[in-house]
Amino acid sequence: MYEKDKNIEKIDSNISVAEAKSHFSEYISKVAYADKRIIITKRGKPIAALVSVEEIKKLKSSKEVKGLGEIIGKWADFEDIEDNIKKAYLKRSKDKGRDVSF
């Protein structure tokens, strides 16, 4: 078997490719109308998933929100960098340098 991905909240079935082929329309109905998620395996390893179009839409919208959140979070770091640069220039402008003998 395989380890469940932590991001997958509910997997209702694991089926082989052969099982998926022989009962494809039944599994499509379960996914579309019964809100099921099905993992298709080949030799015991997950290779594909059947999920509803609504699940795909949810996944896309959550990625878009996460992407925007990441950008906003990184933008906040730029302010810290700007402050640090200003402090460094201010410190440097007040510095009298070092003594050098010729």
N, C-alpha and C positions, 0 to 999 in steps of 0.2 A: 504494500500500500504506500501512500505518500503522506507527507505532512500537510495539514490544511494551512492554506495561506491565512494569516491573521486578519487580512482585510476582507475575507469572504465570510460574511456573517452567517449565512445559512446555505448549506449544500444539501439538497434533498436526496440526490441519487448519484451514485457512481456507476456508469455503465460502460461496457466494452464497445468498440467500434462495431463489431458484429451485431450486438444487441441494438445499437442505435440504428443501424441499417435496416434491421428486420422490423422495428417498431417505430420508425421515424415519425410518422404522422401522430402517433399516440404521444410521443415525447414533446412534439411541437405544441400540441394542445395543452399538455400539462404546463409548459413554460408560458404559453400565451394567456391561458385562462385561469390557471390555478396558482399563479405566482410561484412557480417552482424554479429551482436552479439545478442544472444537471451537468456533471462533469463526465466527459467521454475519455476513456482510458484506452491505451494501447500497450499491451504487455504489462499491465498494472501501473503504468505511469500516465498522469493526466496530460492530454494533448489538446483538448478543446473543451469549450463550455457552451451549453445552450442556456441562454437567458433571454428574457423578454426585451422588446424594444424600449419599454419603460425603464428597465434596469440600465440599459445603455445610456439613455437620456440622463438618468440620475448620476451615473458615473461621470459623464461628460460635464455636467453642471458642477459637480463637486470638485472636479479638477480645475475648472475655470475659477471657482471661488478660491481654491487653494493657491492657484497661480497668482491671483491678484493679492491675496494675503501675503504671499512670500515677497512680492514686489514692495508692498507697503512696509513690511518688516525690514527689508533691506534698505529702503529709503531712510528709515529712522537711523540706521547705522551711519549713513552718510553725514547726518548732522553731527554725530559724535566725531567723525573723522575731521570734519570742517573745524570743529571746536579745538581739536588737538593740533591741527595745523596752525590755527591762529595763535594758540598758546606758545607753540614752538617759535614762530616768527617774533612774537612779543618778547619772549625770553632772549632770543638771539639779538634783537635790536637793543636791549638793555645791557647786553654783555659787552664789556670793554675789551674783550680779546685777551690774548695771552702775551706775556713778556717774551720777547725774542732778542737775543743778543747777537750783535754783528761783529 
